[in-house]
Amino acid sequence: MTPNPIRKVLSILRTCRVRFLLMGGQACVFYGAAEFSRDTDIVIAMSATNLRRLRAALTIISNSSMRLPRSASNSGCWNPGRRNGSLP
């Protein structure tokens, strides 16, 4: 079974103790809604310590092997699988 990439990203953020808020469709799914969402909307707390933690988490995420759904990997959204995290 392929791990859910959204759960993997959220797990890495928690492991790195990043303070963040999950919003949007994925937050609804975690509360039991039947809706489906392919993206994750998060807000990051802006503090020097938290941004250092975020940088560490993004390094782990960018070095991770994740399978993204075809439509997500072809979108114009940021893709953590890209080395520089740039937009297309």
Buried (B, 14 or more C-beta within 10 A) or exposed (E): EEEEBBEBBBEBBEEBEBBBEBEEBBBBBEEEEEEEBBEBEBEBEEEEEBEEBBEBBBEBBBEBEBEBEEEBEEBEEEBBBEEEEEEE
